[in-house]
């Protein structure tokens, strides 16, 4: 959360970096403005010539007045408003599971299914993907960028050469493609070794040809071996089935960006040449594991925002998405929205019973001897009391003389 | 008795189990007969309809509390069960307890240390608000590991649970054929290479005396457990059999009774409120008759509630059980009856237990028993407690009325005289109150009821109204009809956002529909194709004040979703303003006055100039400027692409269309609302819509088939592009078949071909659209609508005039139907455009039968999609609301839930309201402009002060506060606003 009204010049002098007098700083800091507005005031005062302290004070107060006008009202039921603001356009989202995101080559779940997936906090998304940014020369040189690609993309045997089965000799024969091997920086020896390690067979390697067979001649075992051979990942990360390399415009020229189908965020971050500070992944749990809960919150906001934008609903205010992300990450771990997460861990028995699996909640409450203090919204609707939200949360009354 | 005093205000609710004694204590009567009514139709004593359980028939008196039906809530009775039965809801917990406690001393199978540890964990979880079940499950798992009780040393057996309510103890006992098994094993197995074992060897290996071995082999001695294990080990065989011993509910009850209170605390059970033995029922409470009313059918027959049916079954079996037991029936019969009783009690609680056939009604319909009454959307919780039926509500069809203000709603007289507002009569409004009463219940602004100061409520009738009116005086209450200016709540389902429920002021009208101004259609998402809406009349002053201040339509002009206006000009209004301002036509004085007749402007403004004849004329923009507030400065790009400039409330240039005054973030409406307030914005929207209606009527606006027809020459060009594209597709297919097509990265060749064909064909439609567009005049009504953003787009026009284009199912060309082809009209594996749903005709030229069929396929997918989407997004919305509903912004700026957990320190990181700040602005506050104004010292004295202080808005008075008072003639002409 950005610092707002409290921290006056945390770390160094307030009005850092602006050429304004201390008096101006004093009057501006005296207001209830959030940092960004204070900075903007400094910037404006700086750019105008000879602004007097009185004028600066007036500017600051005028800005403050405007700011206070645009603040949320106390006791505003912001939760409901945010929920409605995200839910209401849900009817306008598409159901089409597959659609093309920024990269035409990779299919990504879009629209309503994706939104549901995010809010459910699924362990793995339907279509996991990563956006991998590169640093330094890896970002600018195609060769270097490809080096990273081979480290990420899972290389299967079929990409390296041809596999044939010699039924007569009960042998599996692989003829490797020299060029591909060189390009992907793997030697036939390594290939043979990996096969031996993972299949537990003796291999005969001769130049670009690798050959092996089952211990005892058996047609079934032979086919089994071929099947298993196809599954071996010789290089790269097993989860990543495909990497697409794209040249993208940036402020100072162009850079290569990798888009992957499948994700293994933790593994990718440690690969040389990967810019860990910009690379992301669409699996919020992976982000949480590797970068922590704040990063997860940020990802939830980004992903929901992107999903809505893709569907032409860019006009949903991010503040609503922030609230959803905040409540999902409030306890320091990702909680889903629904029966297994936030709604299921409410304090009130009645609120839980009214949401889903009614009977079980009541029975468990009886066993545990729970007490419902009726603080929340649903409970009070049920018992017919005013809700402690909005106008119902105001304790001040007018005109009671007490008689 | 406790249940007689119904609490007025519920402070908290405690949950727990009830013990049998408590059931008996609160019971009004014991129920022993399964019969309900006798031959005379009177309830039988100690039967299921015993009058002590409450009354449902009007006129009868409750024998317990003496009240009549309606005021008596009913009283519980009880059935003494002949034998204990298990409560189905707790079967899992019973299993856990059986597995975790000692079969002998009933203590929890955990050492003191372990117990302490789990208690600590439990405490921790409770504090952190985690799921307690995780800890209790772990505790049981730990306890199950013990095969001996740490306290009494008794051997523990495994517990088998046969769903739903049967438990077995599984013991490993010596099999009866032990001697044969040992002998067999001693024979050895030559094939498997196991050698023979002689009794001597066995004796040596097991350290059992040889004589014993011989005795065992002859079967005359049963080896002890230690000996058995030794032999088993030596010969590598299993000498045991599983012996299952059924645990009767009475056994379980005895077992549980001995569990000490401290032990079950580890399992998260609150011993004070819920003893585990109470999970096995010995007494069954009988719900009051009011909870299971019987209905009398037309033929005089009584039809009983499902619960009553179930209770009848229980009592019958219970009786039979007791009789049989007393008669000393064999154990087998007793057990069968016991099981039957268990079944009936089980289904009484829950009739949807998997593995148990549901109890059925005579007609074959499964009975709706206790669980089913609570569960689901129509259940007690969601259907009756979270959503309640209310009085003072009305529902009817809606229809448009552009003469109403957006704040108003036209209410049919019939509704207005059915729904009332309570009027407290004081010295000052006695005549008014009397006039209402005099009009009676039939006359429109009349009254339906009056309440005397002594609290007695009297119905106003045609007969007594005159007489009553004279009696009405200060201190009375009059329930008068709704009149113009009253505030009511108006709603259209589905209520997806807060603008679906808004407060309107009543305008009583003839006929039978609710009337709305068309500009409030977007927030309600309403149209007039038969939509119905609900109205609620508010019943106390607090509610009316809240509705007026917070919920009135004008307070909801800005949507919190995107921070722009959701109410604004729509459809024809947009076309109207477009026609008025796009080419900036001129009008003479009569026309100007006609255009402005429904606004506040009575005098034409300064003429824009004079024509050749010296007559003054006014341009459209001048007229539009009249509606703008003074001092408005604005510049933006319109939907039609030109720049709109407004300077000091004068519209200088540009076209006013959907970007300017439209419903989703129209710049002018948005700015007026934010700068000049809701009231000014309401006036503006009302006036824009009426001006636009006048304008469109002035110009005339219609659309016909000729407007979408293009010349033959253009048609020929379109045909040409289509033919061209067909050739290209043919080339692609040829290249594909020749294997010359190069695949795109990451795609197969087939996919590449499909993508390329799709691209080519979508280009056809674009080109056709372009060609068609060239031939449309700018004043073509369809073009006007598309360009102004009023309705439809160029795509619709293209499809009508040019070419409908490729039909798609699941984002692909149509690929379904017959084997290898879409229709039998085509050859198998035909990849051409027309064989896969390309429609080259336009809607005007008409679709060929095959095209029509493909078009219907695409259309159907759309319909299915919408149906699936609504249910999915509805559930998403419900979950979101449920999870977020308790969050509230606090006075200190934080966002907290109702238990005061902080979720955000500042809403949206900066505390600004999403309603007031547009989604695409980082910062609504223009510091630069403020600085300019301060430095230029535009203001002196008062003005400066106002500018510097936070603005405060005027209170929300009724639009017609003055003109609608009853004692005023109200005949003078007032403008709409």
Interface residues (C-beta under 8 A of the other chain):
Chain A: X1 X2 X4 X5 X34 X36 X37 X40 X41 X43 X44 X45 X48 X51 X55 X58 X59 X61 X62 X63 X65 X66 X67 X68 X69 X70 X71 X72 X73 X74 X75 X76 X77 X78 X79 X80 X81 X82 X83 X84 X85 X86 X87 X88 X89 X90 X91 X93 X94 X95 X96 X98 X99 X105 X106 X112 X115 X116 X119 X242 X244 X314 X315 X316 X317 X318 X319 X320 X322 X323 X324 X326 X327 X330 X337 X338 X341 X342 X343 X345 X347 X349 X350 X351 X353 X354 X355 X358 X359 X360 X362 X363 X365 X366 X367 X368 X369 X370 X371 X372 X373 X374 X375 X376 X377 X378 X381 X382 X383 X385 X388 X389 X390 X391 X393
Chain B: X9 X10 X11 X12 X13 X14 X15 X16 X17 X89 X90 X93 X129 X130 X131 X132 X268 X269 X270 X272 X273 X274 X350 X371 X374 X375 X376 X379 X381 X382 X385 X386 X496 X497 X498 X546 X550 X560 X561 X562 X563 X564 X664 X665 X744 X745 X746 X747 X810 X811 X865 X868 X869 X870 X872 X873 X876 X877 X879 X880 X881 X882 X883 X884 X885 X886 X887 X888 X889 X890 X891 X893 X895 X897 X898 X899 X901 X903 X904 X905 X906 X907 X908 X909 X910 X911 X912 X913 X914 X916 X917 X919 X920 X923 X924 X925 X927 X928 X930 X931 X933 X934 X935 X947 X948 X949 X950 X951
